[in-house]
Amino acid sequence: MLPADDPHCGWYAGLPEPPPARRIRGRERADWAVLGAGITGLAAARRLAEHLPDARILLVEAQRVGFGASGRNSGFLTEIGHYEKGVGPDERRRRVHVARAGIGALREWVRTHDIACAWSEEGRLHGAAGDAGLRALERFLRQLDDLGEPYEELDAGKLEAITGTSHYRAGARLPGSALVQPAALVRGLAGALPPNVVLFEQSPVHAIRPGGTLRLECEEGSIEAPHLLLATNAFTPALGFLRRRMFPLFVFASLTRVLTGPEQSALGGDREWGLVPEVRVGTTVRRTPDQRILIRNGACYAPGGRLPRRRIEKARAAHRRSLRIRFPDLAHVDLEYTWAGVVAISLNDTSFFGRLAPNVFGAAVYNGVGMAMGAASGMLLADEAIGAESDLLRDVRSLPRPAWLPPPPLLALGVRPALAWMHRRARAEL
Ligand SMILES: Cc1cc2nc3c(=O)[nH]c(=O)nc-3n(C[C@H](O)[C@H](O)[C@H](O)COP(=O)(O)OP(=O)(O)OC[C@H]3O[C@@H](n4cnc5c(N)ncnc54)[C@H](O)[C@@H]3O)c2cc1C
């Protein structure tokens, strides 16, 4: 499965037209190749270039930067995951440590390079509307207590004062997360790469030939490099790695048109906020700085990597309903954009980090919450590949690896009913 995202992402549409892509044509040689220019690959290439300022590093992307999942997500940079099951406090602490380093690095890069990506740190809201959500919220707050992490509990009234909706029965605000325009963030990072990183876009790699010098085959050329960092997330199995450790899921998001002045006044609440649901596949909602509403919910298993347009239309209808339930006064407001994006999921809610072959390292599988973890893992992957050592590296290495998955037909038999059950459980949070 090669990346082929749909062209309807509202974040990407909001960016200016990029200059023409530089593509792989003919034979390219490099000291290092980094494959995939999402958040993981961008962080990996930058860090590698800092370690090795004289090396020629190629960063190769199948699409345009910002067009993949890293530019089409909900824009939460999250340090504390709240969906993982069966994760003890020690492991949770190490995960927070790593993700926090990712946010710290991104904050620094955004500041140093003056990247205009609407970065904001007002905190991440949690909201529960139904009984399953309330139970999950209670569990999550207990985990935060165990971790010694701060939060502010919010009752229905306080949530309404911030968001303008009376939909939620209880929630919380956590400091430490950031909100961004994700496509602007990754485009900005690509524009500020160190001079020894050469970015190639619209250059899908079809195959990786192993050897002391690796050969990466593209449509109109090839790359030869002795070292490779793989940052292709859900597409990694198509290149022959981590085949039975992850599976792809499509998830969906929509952005309304910009609200008019009277609509903004009718909505009330703060001018910018972001709220996540307590249960998977429930609804994430944001009010963006340019005064749109983002709705994200739903997930679909399509292992072939192609999603019929009608599946996106179905998601759009669900998003309209989610908007109407929360903001009846905005029921008439159009969803200007609805899109899908691919995330990688493991059976045990954990990521892969490390060596894949003697001269190939990879970081992937963030279970739908990979912006902060991806940035950290990318940086640390470069450290690992050059043999550096640090507490953070020890933390990321010590995390459990993705468990083996059953073979594809059995996997499909398990994933589809599990997703159907999750959607039923999340009904009150949709
Ligand atoms: C709708 C949606 C909402 C989400 N919300 C959030 C959120 O709020 N917060 C959060 O933390 N996470 C969120 N996520 C998940 C997050 O986007 C991902 O976890 C993260 O982007 C993973 O980053 P990555 O760089 O590892 O992978 P990607 O962003 O998928 O990057 C991999 C890149 O590799 C390229 N590539 C793949 N194969 C090849 C090949 N053969 N040759 C060349 N290039 C190749 C792809 O085109 C792609 O650009 C969301 C995802 C979606 C889709």
PDBQT file of the ligand as one rigid body, heavy atoms in Angstrom, charges set to zero:
ROOT
HETATM    1  C1  LIG A 501      -7.869  12.666  11.220  1.00  0.00    +0.000 C 
HETATM    2  C2  LIG A 501      -6.702  12.396  12.121  1.00  0.00    +0.000 A 
HETATM    3  C3  LIG A 501      -6.650  12.969  13.387  1.00  0.00    +0.000 A 
HETATM    4  C4  LIG A 501      -5.548  12.752  14.221  1.00  0.00    +0.000 A 
HETATM    5  N1  LIG A 501      -5.422  13.495  15.367  1.00  0.00    +0.000 NA
HETATM    6  C5  LIG A 501      -4.264  13.466  16.060  1.00  0.00    +0.000 A 
HETATM    7  C6  LIG A 501      -4.028  14.392  17.109  1.00  0.00    +0.000 A 
HETATM    8  O1  LIG A 501      -4.815  15.296  17.374  1.00  0.00    +0.000 OA
HETATM    9  N2  LIG A 501      -2.857  14.271  17.815  1.00  0.00    +0.000 N 
HETATM   10  C7  LIG A 501      -1.932  13.314  17.519  1.00  0.00    +0.000 A 
HETATM   11  O2  LIG A 501      -0.916  13.233  18.203  1.00  0.00    +0.000 OA
HETATM   12  N3  LIG A 501      -2.112  12.466  16.486  1.00  0.00    +0.000 NA
HETATM   13  C8  LIG A 501      -3.232  12.530  15.738  1.00  0.00    +0.000 A 
HETATM   14  N4  LIG A 501      -3.393  11.719  14.650  1.00  0.00    +0.000 N 
HETATM   15  C9  LIG A 501      -2.330  10.742  14.339  1.00  0.00    +0.000 C 
HETATM   16  C10 LIG A 501      -1.095  11.434  13.779  1.00  0.00    +0.000 C 
HETATM   17  O3  LIG A 501      -1.435  12.191  12.652  1.00  0.00    +0.000 OA
HETATM   18  C11 LIG A 501      -0.041  10.380  13.437  1.00  0.00    +0.000 C 
HETATM   19  O4  LIG A 501       0.175   9.544  14.548  1.00  0.00    +0.000 OA
HETATM   20  C12 LIG A 501       1.275  11.029  13.060  1.00  0.00    +0.000 C 
HETATM   21  O5  LIG A 501       1.059  11.950  12.026  1.00  0.00    +0.000 OA
HETATM   22  C13 LIG A 501       2.299   9.986  12.644  1.00  0.00    +0.000 C 
HETATM   23  O6  LIG A 501       3.391  10.669  12.098  1.00  0.00    +0.000 OA
HETATM   24  P1  LIG A 501       4.437   9.933  11.171  1.00  0.00    +0.000 P 
HETATM   25  O7  LIG A 501       5.372  10.952  10.670  1.00  0.00    +0.000 OA
HETATM   26  O8  LIG A 501       5.019   8.774  11.900  1.00  0.00    +0.000 OA
HETATM   27  O9  LIG A 501       3.580   9.309  10.002  1.00  0.00    +0.000 OA
HETATM   28  P2  LIG A 501       2.878  10.060   8.739  1.00  0.00    +0.000 P 
HETATM   29  O10 LIG A 501       2.437  11.415   9.064  1.00  0.00    +0.000 OA
HETATM   30  O11 LIG A 501       1.893   9.078   8.199  1.00  0.00    +0.000 OA
HETATM   31  O12 LIG A 501       4.107  10.181   7.783  1.00  0.00    +0.000 OA
HETATM   32  C14 LIG A 501       4.603   9.122   7.027  1.00  0.00    +0.000 C 
HETATM   33  C15 LIG A 501       4.957   9.701   5.681  1.00  0.00    +0.000 C 
HETATM   34  O13 LIG A 501       5.623   8.703   4.925  1.00  0.00    +0.000 OA
HETATM   35  C16 LIG A 501       5.242   8.848   3.584  1.00  0.00    +0.000 C 
HETATM   36  N5  LIG A 501       5.475   7.558   2.943  1.00  0.00    +0.000 N 
HETATM   37  C17 LIG A 501       4.875   6.380   3.260  1.00  0.00    +0.000 A 
HETATM   38  N6  LIG A 501       5.316   5.405   2.445  1.00  0.00    +0.000 NA
HETATM   39  C18 LIG A 501       6.224   5.963   1.621  1.00  0.00    +0.000 A 
HETATM   40  C19 LIG A 501       7.001   5.458   0.557  1.00  0.00    +0.000 A 
HETATM   41  N7  LIG A 501       6.933   4.179   0.182  1.00  0.00    +0.000 N 
HETATM   42  N8  LIG A 501       7.834   6.326  -0.094  1.00  0.00    +0.000 NA
HETATM   43  C20 LIG A 501       7.918   7.620   0.285  1.00  0.00    +0.000 A 
HETATM   44  N9  LIG A 501       7.177   8.145   1.290  1.00  0.00    +0.000 NA
HETATM   45  C21 LIG A 501       6.338   7.323   1.945  1.00  0.00    +0.000 A 
HETATM   46  C22 LIG A 501       3.775   9.224   3.657  1.00  0.00    +0.000 C 
HETATM   47  O14 LIG A 501       3.310   9.878   2.500  1.00  0.00    +0.000 OA
HETATM   48  C23 LIG A 501       3.716  10.105   4.889  1.00  0.00    +0.000 C 
HETATM   49  O15 LIG A 501       3.775  11.476   4.581  1.00  0.00    +0.000 OA
HETATM   50  C24 LIG A 501      -4.492  11.881  13.810  1.00  0.00    +0.000 A 
HETATM   51  C25 LIG A 501      -4.535  11.291  12.545  1.00  0.00    +0.000 A 
HETATM   52  C26 LIG A 501      -5.612  11.564  11.694  1.00  0.00    +0.000 A 
HETATM   53  C27 LIG A 501      -5.603  10.961  10.326  1.00  0.00    +0.000 C 
ENDROOT
TORSDOF 0
